[in-house]
Amino acid sequence: MTPKSDVSIIVGIALLFVFFLSLWTLLIRYENKIKKYLKKILIFHQKLQDQKFFLTGLFKFFHIKLPPTWIFGLPLILGSLIFIISSWIFGSIAEDIVSGDPLTLLDTYLNKWFFSRTSHSTTEIMIFISELASFNTVIIVYLILLLFLAWKKFWYDLLFLSLSIPGGMFLVHMMKVVFQRPRPPLHQFFISSLDHSFPSGHAMNATLLYGIMAIFAMQIIKIWRWQVFVVLFSILLICLVALSRVYLGYHYLSDTLASIAIGAAWLSLCFMTTTALQQMDSRE
């Protein structure tokens, strides 16, 4: 591999950092305008809650303890949007893979492109990034968070965590069994033929772990600039893990994109479920 090829990948990663730093700066600069639009959304949300009267009788008929206001609550509205959009993206990617659409040609091209530009130094960096979402890393962080939330008696946060990570890992494993997509032909390390490619377990792990940590951090941090930083940094970590898996040849690009999509969908579903249970418990 030529030094020039190595530099192209390093420059690409550096540009990714620059993009996220620029986006962070931009969101801080327009903080007042963004909050103004968010205020309008909250006003519209309040108008929706005022229309709850027609749901009250329906809830009583089916013996539903969930307050009607929650149907128009922000957790359900935002969670539903994320769930629907992410599920649609995953479904589109899965359909393209099954039918052999042009996305698979892009997968093959990128697999060859990265393989022809590998170097020892870049590979070491990518291995380190990939380990940020390995099974061992996720389990260790999961257990630490589990013990902390149990110690603080944050039972609904603990339930959210317990549903998201173990459930998400099981979900991605079942999808690998269902789709049985072979690993890319060009890769740097030995890969068992029994281990399938679609979707990416590491990308799923990163989406779940760093998504959850961003949600928890948002509940603690009250300053706008650091709230934005936490969210963007979590997204950056997820993107870097996905990139590392493609670079190392463990996955195609579509594997990682599909995992991020289904991870976001699963995370939003778990969040909505635990929020609903918390609302129901508060009514009793």
SERO-4910 file (N, C-alpha, C, O; in steps of 0.05 Angstrom, whole numbers):
BEGIN
 pado doro    nc1    nc2    nc3   cac1   cac2   cac3    cc1    cc2    cc3    oc1    oc2    oc3
  Met    A     17    -24      0      0      0      0     17     25      0     37     26     15
  Thr    A     11     45    -16     27     69    -18     19     89      4     -3     88     14
  Pro    A     38    106     13     32    126     33      9    143     26     -7    152     43
  Lys    A      7    149      0    -15    166    -10    -42    154     -3    -60    168      5
  Ser    A    -44    128     -7    -70    114     -1    -76    116     29    -99    120     37
  Asp    A    -55    112     46    -59    114     74    -68    141     82    -86    144     99
  Val    A    -57    162     71    -64    190     77    -93    195     70   -107    210     84
  Ser    A   -103    184     48   -131    189     40   -151    180     61   -171    194     65
  Ile    A   -145    158     75   -164    149     95   -161    166    120   -182    173    132
  Ile    A   -137    173    128   -132    190    151   -145    217    148   -158    228    166
  Val    A   -142    228    124   -154    254    117   -185    252    119   -198    271    128
  Gly    A   -196    230    109   -225    226    110   -235    226    139   -256    237    145
  Ile    A   -220    212    157   -228    212    185   -226    240    197   -243    248    213
  Ala    A   -204    254    190   -201    281    201   -223    299    191   -233    316    207
  Leu    A   -232    296    167   -254    313    156   -280    306    171   -297    324    174
  Leu    A   -283    281    179   -307    273    194   -307    288    221   -328    298    229
  Phe    A   -284    290    234   -282    305    259   -288    334    255   -302    347    270
  Val    A   -277    345    233   -281    374    227   -311    379    222   -321    400    231
  Phe    A   -324    361    208   -352    365    202   -369    366    228   -386    383    231
  Phe    A   -364    348    246   -379    347    271   -373    371    289   -390    382    302
  Leu    A   -348    380    289   -341    404    304   -354    429    292   -363    447    307
  Ser    A   -355    430    266   -368    452    252   -398    453    258   -410    474    262
  Leu    A   -410    429    257   -438    427    263   -444    435    292   -464    448    297
  Trp    A   -427    427    310   -430    434    338   -429    465    341   -445    477    355
  Thr    A   -409    477    329   -406    506    330   -431    520    318   -440    540    329
  Leu    A   -441    509    296   -464    521    283   -489    520    300   -504    539    302
  Leu    A   -493    497    313   -517    494    330   -515    511    355   -536    520    365
  Ile    A   -491    516    365   -487    534    388   -493    563    379   -506    578    394
  Arg    A   -484    570    355   -487    598    346   -517    604    342   -525    627    348
  Tyr    A   -532    585    333   -561    590    328   -578    578    350   -601    570    346
  Glu    A   -568    578    375   -582    567    397   -609    580    402   -629    567    406
  Asn    A   -610    607    401   -635    622    406   -656    616    385   -679    612    391
  Lys    A   -648    614    359   -667    609    338   -678    580    341   -702    575    337
  Ile    A   -660    562    347   -669    534    350   -688    531    373   -708    517    371
  Lys    A   -682    544    396   -700    543    419   -726    556    413   -747    548    424
  Lys    A   -726    576    396   -751    589    388   -769    570    373   -793    569    378
  Tyr    A   -757    554    354   -773    535    339   -782    512    358   -804    501    355
  Leu    A   -765    504    377   -773    484    396   -796    493    413   -814    477    420
  Lys    A   -796    519    419   -819    530    435   -845    528    419   -866    523    431
  Lys    A   -843    533    393   -867    531    376   -877    502    376   -901    497    375
  Ile    A   -858    483    375   -866    455    375   -880    448    401   -900    433    401
  Leu    A   -870    458    423   -883    453    449   -911    465    451   -928    453    463
  Ile    A   -914    489    439   -941    501    438   -960    484    422   -983    479    430
  Phe    A   -951    473    399   -967    456    383   -973    430    398   -995    419    396
  His    A   -953    420    412   -957    396    428   -978    400    450   -994    382    455
  Gln    A   -979    423    462   -999    429    482  -1027    430    470  -1046    421    482
  Lys    A  -1029    440    445  -1055    440    431  -1065    412    426  -1089    406    428
  Leu    A  -1046    394    420  -1054    366    416  -1064    353    441  -1084    338    441
  Gln    A  -1051    360    463  -1059    349    489  -1087    359    497  -1102    345    511
  Asp    A  -1094    382    488  -1121    394    494  -1143    378    480  -1166    380    487
  Gln    A  -1135    361    460  -1155    346    445  -1158    317    456  -1168    300    442
  Lys    A  -1150    313    481  -1150    286    492  -1177    275    500  -1180    252    505
  Phe    A  -1197    293    500  -1223    285    511  -1235    261    497  -1248    244    510
  Phe    A  -1231    258    471  -1244    236    457  -1231    209    462  -1241    188    455
  Leu    A  -1207    210    474  -1193    185    481  -1201    173    508  -1197    150    513
  Thr    A  -1211    190    525  -1217    182    553  -1236    158    554  -1231    139    568
  Gly    A  -1258    160    539  -1278    138    539  -1267    113    527  -1272     91    536
  Leu    A  -1250    116    506  -1238     93    493  -1219     78    512  -1218     54    513
  Phe    A  -1204     94    528  -1185     82    547  -1200     67    569  -1192     45    577
  Lys    A  -1222     79    578  -1238     66    599  -1250     39    589  -1251     20    604
  Phe    A  -1259     39    564  -1272     16    552  -1252     -8    552  -1260    -31    558
  Phe    A  -1227     -2    544  -1207    -24    542  -1191    -27    568  -1171    -42    569
  His    A  -1199    -12    589  -1186    -14    615  -1156     -7    613  -1139    -20    626
  Ile    A  -1150     13    598  -1122     22    594  -1117     44    615  -1131     64    617
  Lys    A  -1096     40    631  -1089     59    652  -1071     81    642  -1065    100    657
  Leu    A  -1062     79    618  -1044    100    607  -1060    126    604  -1082    125    592
  Pro    A  -1050    148    614  -1065    174    611  -1067    182    582  -1048    180    567
  Pro    A  -1091    191    574  -1095    199    546  -1075    220    537  -1069    222    513
  Thr    A  -1066    237    555  -1047    258    547  -1021    247    536  -1007    260    520
  Trp    A  -1015    222    544   -989    211    536   -990    203    506   -969    202    493
  Ile    A  -1014    198    496  -1016    192    467  -1005    214    450   -994    210    429
  Phe    A  -1009    239    460   -998    262    446   -973    273    460   -965    296    456
  Gly    A   -961    256    477   -937    265    491   -913    265    473   -912    250    454
  Leu    A   -893    281    480   -869    283    464   -854    257    462   -843    251    441
  Pro    A   -852    240    484   -838    215    481   -849    197    459   -834    185    444
  Leu    A   -876    196    458   -888    179    437   -886    191    409   -880    177    390
  Ile    A   -889    218    407   -888    231    381   -859    228    370   -856    219    347
  Leu    A   -839    236    385   -812    234    376   -803    205    372   -790    198    352
  Gly    A   -810    188    392   -803    160    390   -815    147    365   -802    131    352
  Ser    A   -840    153    360   -854    141    337   -841    150    311   -838    134    292
  Leu    A   -834    176    309   -821    186    285   -795    171    280   -789    162    257
  Ile    A   -779    169    301   -753    155    298   -757    126    291   -743    115    274
  Phe    A   -776    113    304   -782     85    299   -791     81    270   -781     63    256
  Ile    A   -809     97    260   -820     94    233   -798     99    212   -795     83    194
  Ile    A   -784    121    215   -763    128    195   -741    107    195   -732     99    174
  Ser    A   -731    100    219   -709     80    221   -718     53    210   -702     40    196
  Ser    A   -742     45    216   -752     19    206   -754     19    176   -748     -1    163
  Trp    A   -763     41    165   -765     44    136   -737     42    123   -734     29    102
  Ile    A   -718     55    135   -691     55    124   -680     26    125   -668     17    105
  Phe    A   -683     13    147   -674    -15    149   -688    -33    129   -675    -49    115
  Gly    A   -714    -30    126   -729    -46    107   -720    -41     78   -718    -60     63
  Ser    A   -714    -16     72   -704    -10     45   -677    -22     39   -673    -34     18
  Ile    A   -659    -21     59   -633    -33     55   -635    -63     53   -622    -75     36
  Ala    A   -651    -75     70   -654   -104     70   -666   -114     43   -658   -134     32
  Glu    A   -685    -98     32   -697   -105      7   -676   -104    -16   -675   -121    -34
  Asp    A   -659    -83    -15   -638    -80    -35   -618   -103    -35   -609   -112    -55
  Ile    A   -612   -112    -10   -593   -134     -8   -605   -160    -18   -591   -176    -32
  Val    A   -629   -166    -11   -643   -190    -20   -646   -191    -50   -642   -212    -63
  Ser    A   -653   -168    -62   -658   -167    -91   -633   -160   -107   -634   -161   -132
  Gly    A   -611   -155    -94   -586   -149   -108   -586   -123   -123   -575   -121   -145
  Asp    A   -598   -102   -111   -599    -76   -123   -572    -62   -123   -553    -73   -112
  Pro    A   -569    -39   -137   -544    -25   -139   -529    -20   -113   -504    -17   -113
  Leu    A   -543    -20    -90   -529    -16    -65   -508    -38    -60   -487    -32    -48
  Thr    A   -513    -62    -69   -494    -84    -66   -469    -80    -83   -447    -88    -75
  Leu    A   -472    -66   -106   -449    -59   -122   -431    -39   -108   -407    -41   -109
  Leu    A   -444    -20    -95   -429     -1    -79   -414    -15    -56   -391     -8    -50
  Asp    A   -427    -34    -44   -415    -50    -22   -389    -63    -32   -368    -62    -19
  Thr    A   -391    -76    -55   -368    -90    -67   -345    -71    -74   -322    -77    -69
  Tyr    A   -353    -48    -85   -332    -28    -93   -318    -18    -68   -293    -16    -68
  Leu    A   -332    -11    -47   -320     -1    -23   -302    -22     -9   -282    -16      3
  Asn    A   -311    -47    -10   -295    -69      2   -268    -70    -12   -247    -74      1
  Lys    A   -268    -68    -39   -242    -69    -54   -226    -43    -49   -202    -44    -46
  Trp    A   -240    -20    -48   -226      5    -44   -211      6    -17   -188     14    -17
  Phe    A   -225     -1      4   -212     -1     30   -190    -22     32   -169    -16     44
  Phe    A   -194    -45     21   -174    -67     23   -148    -59      9   -127    -66     18
  Ser    A   -151    -44    -13   -127    -35    -28   -113    -12    -14    -91     -5    -23
  Arg    A   -124     -1      7   -112     22     20   -106     16     50   -103     35     66
  Thr    A   -104     -8     57    -98    -15     85    -69    -11     91    -51    -14     74
  Ser    A    -63     -5    116    -35     -3    125    -35    -11    155    -56    -12    168
  His    A    -12    -18    164    -10    -27    192    -19     -6    212    -34    -13    231
  Ser    A    -10     18    208    -17     40    228    -47     46    228    -59     48    249
  Thr    A    -59     48    204    -87     53    202   -104     30    213   -124     34    226
  Thr    A    -95      6    207   -109    -18    217   -109    -19    247   -129    -26    259
  Glu    A    -87    -11    260    -86    -11    289   -106      9    301   -119      4    321
  Ile    A   -108     32    288   -127     53    296   -156     42    293   -173     45    311
  Met    A   -161     29    271   -188     19    266   -196     -4    285   -219     -7    292
  Ile    A   -176    -20    292   -181    -42    311   -189    -30    338   -208    -39    351
  Phe    A   -174     -9    346   -181      5    372   -209     16    371   -224     13    391
  Ile    A   -216     30    349   -243     41    347   -264     19    347   -285     22    360
  Ser    A   -259     -2    333   -278    -24    332   -283    -36    360   -305    -45    366
  Glu    A   -262    -37    376   -264    -49    403   -282    -32    421   -291    -42    442
  Leu    A   -287     -7    414   -305     10    430   -333      0    430   -350      8    446
  Ala    A   -339    -18    411   -366    -30    410   -365    -60    409   -384    -73    400
  Ser    A   -343    -72    419   -341   -101    420   -360   -112    441   -370    -97    458
  Phe    A   -365   -138    440   -383   -151    459   -373   -147    488   -389   -140    505
  Asn    A   -347   -150    492   -336   -148    519   -339   -119    530   -346   -115    553
  Thr    A   -333    -99    512   -335    -71    521   -364    -64    528   -369    -52    549
  Val    A   -383    -73    511   -411    -66    516   -421    -80    542   -435    -67    557
  Ile    A   -413   -105    546   -422   -119    570   -411   -106    595   -425   -103    615
  Ile    A   -385    -98    595   -373    -85    618   -387    -59    625   -394    -54    648
  Val    A   -391    -42    604   -405    -16    609   -434    -21    617   -444     -7    635
  Tyr    A   -446    -41    605   -474    -47    612   -477    -55    642   -495    -46    655
  Leu    A   -459    -72    651   -460    -81    679   -454    -58    698   -466    -56    720
  Ile    A   -435    -40    691   -430    -17    708   -454      1    710   -461      9    732
  Leu    A   -467      6    687   -491     23    688   -513      9    703   -529     22    717
  Leu    A   -515    -17    699   -536    -33    713   -534    -30    743   -553    -26    757
  Leu    A   -510    -34    753   -505    -32    782   -509     -4    792   -520      0    814
  Phe    A   -501     16    777   -504     43    785   -534     51    787   -542     63    806
  Leu    A   -550     43    767   -578     50    766   -593     35    789   -612     46    800
  Ala    A   -585     10    794   -597     -5    816   -590      8    843   -607      9    861
  Trp    A   -565     17    846   -557     30    870   -573     56    875   -580     62    898
  Lys    A   -577     71    854   -592     96    856   -622     92    855   -638    111    859
  Lys    A   -631     67    851   -659     59    849   -674     74    827   -697     82    830
  Phe    A   -660     77    805   -673     88    781   -684     65    765   -673     56    745
  Trp    A   -707     55    774   -717     29    764   -725     31    734   -721     11    720
  Tyr    A   -737     52    726   -746     54    698   -722     58    679   -723     48    656
  Asp    A   -702     73    687   -678     75    671   -664     48    670   -653     40    649
  Leu    A   -665     33    692   -653      6    692   -668    -13    673   -656    -29    659
  Leu    A   -695    -10    673   -711    -26    655   -705    -19    626   -703    -37    609
  Phe    A   -703      7    620   -696     16    593   -670      5    584   -667     -5    561
  Leu    A   -650      5    602   -623     -5    595   -625    -36    591   -612    -46    572
  Ser    A   -639    -50    608   -641    -79    606   -656    -88    581   -649   -109    570
  Leu    A   -676    -73    573   -690    -81    548   -673    -75    524   -673    -90    505
  Ser    A   -659    -52    524   -646    -42    500   -622    -59    492   -621    -69    469
  Ile    A   -603    -63    510   -578    -76    502   -580   -106    499   -574   -116    477
  Pro    A   -590   -121    519   -592   -150    514   -612   -156    492   -608   -174    476
  Gly    A   -635   -142    492   -655   -146    471   -644   -140    443   -649   -154    424
  Gly    A   -629   -118    441   -618   -110    415   -597   -130    406   -596   -136    382
  Met    A   -581   -140    424   -561   -161    416   -574   -186    406   -565   -198    386
  Phe    A   -596   -194    420   -610   -218    411   -623   -213    384   -624   -231    366
  Leu    A   -634   -189    380   -647   -182    355   -628   -183    331   -634   -195    310
  Val    A   -604   -172    334   -585   -172    312   -575   -200    306   -570   -207    283
  His    A   -572   -217    327   -564   -245    323   -585   -260    307   -579   -275    289
  Met    A   -611   -256    313   -632   -269    299   -633   -260    269   -639   -276    251
  Met    A   -628   -234    265   -628   -224    237   -605   -236    221   -608   -241    197
  Lys    A   -582   -240    234   -560   -253    220   -568   -281    211   -561   -290    189
  Val    A   -582   -295    228   -591   -322    222   -611   -322    199   -611   -339    182
  Val    A   -629   -302    199   -650   -300    179   -638   -293    151   -644   -306    131
  Phe    A   -621   -273    150   -611   -263    125   -587   -280    115   -584   -284     90
  Gln    A   -570   -289    133   -547   -306    126   -530   -295    103   -523   -309     84
  Arg    A   -524   -269    104   -508   -257     84   -478   -263     89   -469   -258    111
  Pro    A   -464   -273     69   -435   -279     73   -419   -254     79   -426   -232     71
  Arg    A   -397   -257     93   -379   -235     98   -366   -226     72   -366   -241     52
  Pro    A   -356   -201     71   -342   -191     47   -318   -210     40   -306   -221     58
  Pro    A   -313   -214     14   -291   -232      6   -263   -222     13   -245   -238     17
  Leu    A   -260   -196     15   -234   -184     21   -234   -173     49   -248   -154     56
  His    A   -218   -186     67   -217   -177     94   -189   -182    105   -174   -198     93
  Gln    A   -181   -170    127   -154   -171    137   -149   -193    156   -126   -201    161
  Phe    A   -170   -205    167   -167   -225    188   -184   -249    181   -203   -247    165
  Phe    A   -178   -272    193   -194   -296    189   -222   -291    200   -226   -282    222
  Ile    A   -242   -298    184   -270   -296    192   -284   -323    187   -283   -334    166
  Ser    A   -297   -333    208   -312   -358    205   -334   -356    185   -349   -336    185
  Ser    A   -337   -376    169   -359   -376    149   -386   -379    162   -406   -374    149
  Leu    A   -386   -388    187   -411   -391    202   -421   -364    213   -444   -362    222
  Asp    A   -404   -344    213   -411   -318    224   -420   -300    200   -405   -294    182
  His    A   -445   -291    201   -456   -277    178   -451   -246    180   -444   -236    201
  Ser    A   -456   -233    158   -448   -205    156   -471   -185    162   -466   -164    174
  Phe    A   -495   -192    155   -518   -173    157   -537   -180    180   -546   -203    181
  Pro    A   -543   -161    197   -530   -134    200   -506   -135    218   -499   -156    229
  Ser    A   -492   -113    221   -468   -111    236   -473   -111    266   -488    -93    276
  Gly    A   -462   -130    281   -465   -130    310   -452   -107    323   -463    -95    342
  His    A   -428   -100    314   -413    -78    326   -427    -51    322   -429    -35    341
  Ala    A   -438    -46    298   -452    -21    293   -478    -20    309   -485      1    319
  Met    A   -491    -43    313   -515    -44    330   -507    -38    359   -521    -23    372
  Asn    A   -485    -51    368   -476    -46    396   -470    -17    401   -478     -6    421
  Ala    A   -456     -4    382   -449     24    384   -474     41    385   -476     60    402
  Thr    A   -493     36    368   -518     51    368   -533     49    394   -543     69    405
  Leu    A   -535     25    405   -549     21    430   -534     33    454   -546     48    469
  Leu    A   -508     27    456   -493     36    479   -490     66    480   -496     78    500
  Tyr    A   -481     78    458   -476    106    459   -502    123    456   -503    146    464
  Gly    A   -522    110    444   -548    123    444   -560    125    472   -571    145    480
  Ile    A   -558    103    487   -568    103    515   -552    122    532   -564    137    548
  Met    A   -526    123    529   -509    141    545   -516    170    539   -515    187    556
  Ala    A   -522    176    513   -530    203    506   -557    210    518   -560    233    528
  Ile    A   -576    192    519   -602    197    531   -599    202    561   -611    220    572
  Phe    A   -583    185    574   -578    189    603   -564    216    609   -571    230    628
  Ala    A   -544    222    592   -529    247    596   -547    272    592   -544    292    606
  Met    A   -566    270    573   -584    292    567   -602    298    592   -611    321    595
  Gln    A   -607    278    608   -624    282    632   -609    296    654   -621    308    672
  Ile    A   -582    295    653   -566    307    674   -556    334    665   -556    353    681
  Ile    A   -547    336    641   -535    361    631   -557    381    623   -576    374    609
  Lys    A   -555    405    633   -576    426    627   -566    448    609   -582    465    600
  Ile    A   -540    449    603   -529    470    586   -531    462    557   -522    440    550
  Trp    A   -541    479    540   -547    473    512   -522    463    497   -523    442    484
  Arg    A   -500    477    500   -476    471    484   -466    443    490   -456    429    473
  Trp    A   -468    434    516   -458    408    523   -479    386    517   -471    363    513
  Gln    A   -504    393    517   -524    374    508   -520    367    478   -521    344    470
  Val    A   -515    388    462   -510    384    434   -484    368    430   -483    350    413
  Phe    A   -464    375    446   -438    361    443   -441    331    449   -430    314    434
  Val    A   -456    324    470   -460    296    477   -473    281    455   -465    258    448
  Val    A   -494    292    444   -509    279    422   -492    276    397   -491    254    386
  Leu    A   -478    297    389   -461    295    365   -437    276    370   -429    262    352
  Phe    A   -426    277    394   -403    259    399   -412    230    399   -397    212    389
  Ser    A   -436    224    408   -446    197    407   -450    188    378   -443    166    371
  Ile    A   -461    206    362   -465    200    333   -438    195    320   -435    178    303
  Leu    A   -418    212    327   -391    209    316   -379    182    323   -368    169    305
  Leu    A   -382    173    347   -371    147    356   -385    124    340   -372    105    331
  Ile    A   -411    127    336   -426    106    321   -416    105    292   -412     84    281
  Cys    A   -412    129    280   -402    130    253   -374    118    250   -367    104    231
  Leu    A   -357    124    270   -329    114    269   -328     84    272   -313     71    259
  Val    A   -345     73    290   -346     44    293   -355     31    267   -344     11    258
  Ala    A   -376     43    255   -386     32    229   -364     33    208   -360     14    192
  Leu    A   -349     55    207   -327     58    187   -306     38    192   -295     26    173
  Ser    A   -299     33    217   -278     14    224   -285    -14    215   -268    -29    206
  Arg    A   -310    -22    217   -319    -49    209   -317    -52    179   -310    -74    169
  Val    A   -324    -31    164   -321    -32    135   -292    -33    127   -284    -48    109
  Tyr    A   -275    -16    139   -247    -15    133   -233    -42    138   -218    -52    121
  Leu    A   -239    -55    161   -227    -80    168   -237   -103    151   -225   -125    151
  Gly    A   -258    -99    136   -269   -119    118   -288   -139    131   -295   -159    120
  Tyr    A   -296   -133    156   -315   -150    169   -344   -147    158   -360   -165    159
  His    A   -349   -123    148   -376   -117    139   -376   -100    114   -357    -86    108
  Tyr    A   -399   -101    100   -404    -82     78   -416    -56     90   -424    -56    114
  Leu    A   -416    -35     74   -428    -10     84   -457    -14     91   -466     -3    111
  Ser    A   -472    -28     74   -500    -32     79   -505    -47    105   -526    -43    118
  Asp    A   -487    -65    113   -490    -79    139   -491    -59    162   -507    -61    180
  Thr    A   -472    -40    161   -470    -21    183   -493     -1    183   -503      6    204
  Leu    A   -500      8    160   -522     28    158   -549     15    168   -564     28    182
  Ala    A   -553    -10    160   -577    -24    169   -577    -28    199   -598    -25    212
  Ser    A   -554    -33    210   -552    -37    239   -558    -11    254   -572    -12    275
  Ile    A   -547     11    244   -553     37    257   -583     43    256   -594     52    276
  Ala    A   -595     37    234   -624     42    230   -640     25    249   -658     35    263
  Ile    A   -635     -1    249   -651    -19    267   -645    -15    296   -661    -19    313
  Gly    A   -620     -6    302   -612      1    329   -628     25    339   -638     25    362
  Ala    A   -630     45    322   -645     69    330   -675     62    333   -688     73    351
  Ala    A   -685     45    316   -713     37    318   -718     21    344   -738     27    359
  Trp    A   -701      3    350   -703    -13    375   -701      4    400   -716      1    419
  Leu    A   -682     23    399   -677     41    422   -702     58    427   -710     62    450
  Ser    A   -714     69    405   -738     86    408   -761     69    419   -777     80    435
  Leu    A   -764     44    410   -786     27    419   -783     21    449   -802     22    464
  Cys    A   -758     15    458   -754     10    486   -759     35    503   -769     34    525
  Phe    A   -751     58    492   -755     83    507   -784     89    510   -793     98    531
  Met    A   -800     86    488   -829     90    490   -842     71    509   -860     79    524
  Thr    A   -833     46    509   -845     26    527   -841     33    556   -860     32    572
  Thr    A   -816     39    563   -810     45    591   -823     71    600   -831     74    623
  Thr    A   -825     91    582   -838    116    588   -868    111    593   -879    123    612
  Ala    A   -880     95    577   -908     88    580   -913     74    607   -932     81    621
  Leu    A   -896     55    614   -899     41    639   -895     60    663   -909     58    683
  Gln    A   -877     79    660   -873     99    681   -897    117    685   -905    124    707
  Gln    A   -909    124    662   -934    141    663   -957    126    676   -972    137    692
  Met    A   -959    100    669   -980     84    680   -977     80    710   -996     81    726
  Asp    A   -952     77    719   -946     73    747   -952     98    763   -961     97    786
  Ser    A   -947    121    751   -951    147    765   -981    153    768   -988    169    785
  Arg    A   -998    139    752  -1027    144    754  -1039    127    777  -1061    133    786
  Glu    A  -1025    106    785  -1037     88    805  -1034     99    833  -1043     87    852
***
